[in-house]
Amino acid sequence: MHPPSSHTGPNALAAAKGQASAATGPGIPKVGPQTSSTAPAAAHKAPRSWLQLNTPMADWQGRRVWLVGASTGIGLACAQALRAAGAQVIVSARNAQGVQDWAAQDSGVQWRALDVGDHAAVQATARALLAEGPLDMVIYAAGYYKAQRATALDLEELLQHDKVNYQGALQIIHAVLPGMLARQSGHISLLSSVAGWRGLPNGLAYGPTKAALTHLAETLYMDLQDQGIGVSVVNPGFVATPLTAQNQFTMPALISPEQAASAMLEGWARGQFDIHFPKRFTLWLKLLRLLPYRLYFPLVRKFTGL
């Protein structure tokens, strides 16, 4: 919760089966980012088991990572954890918060102000960063959250959630993907939420945008897995951030942004596609996803009182 078509039909199914069969052959290309010229050669040669959907990323020395929406909360904690692990980090958001002071004290940290809703600004920022060197990973962590129910529908708020949470991710991907495809290297990670797994009360505006992000990540992975580009989706439970501070209820299994960042780095090191945490909360929600609506709806009403 962080807070609470190309081809379809039989042809797509046949193609998917064909790709699955090909994956067992010896010539399968590596999935995930290959090292840039500044990264150590061993960084992209970690062995990958069949359980790992991406090439494991455990050595961050010399890697360049662009984090978008990282001035507070999970994004900022992740930027700090990556920097501590040796990465060169570029942090972008609309407001600097405390990032500018950090960047001024550490040459391995760059601050680039950015509004993800401004297409020209996103393109210009991406061009400037790529002119300095390739990006090994791009993390989209920008988020907007206001609780909303259908009984008090606010169209403006609904559209604002879509603009930041989903369309912003499309803007960033559009700006960086051509370069990754040209290099056959890189990794895109999208910060989604367990709130997008199934419909929940008060999630009318937020939940659908996170469901869209998860769907986007799944499709990107299938399209890019044979292009040397890794894709992952991060689905946090409740994390203590300025966004979740709005909630007027006790949040179960609440964790800190630093714990969330640690779980993200662990997920990338394991080559995971679906990085979700804390497991004591998210595994129960995964079970709920399996329930038929006839059981799911009354259970949610019972436990939320809504």
LINHU-V798282 format. One line per field, one symbol per residue. burial: 1 if it has 9 or more other ideal C-beta (glycine too) atoms within 8 Angstrom, else 0. Layout:
# LINHU-V798282
burial=???
This chain:
# LINHU-V798282
burial=111100000001001000100000000101111111001000110101000111111011111111111111111111111110111111111001001001100000101101011000111011111100011111111111111110001000110111111111111110111011101111111111111110010111111111111101110110011011111111111111101101100010101010111111101110111011110011001101001000010011100000
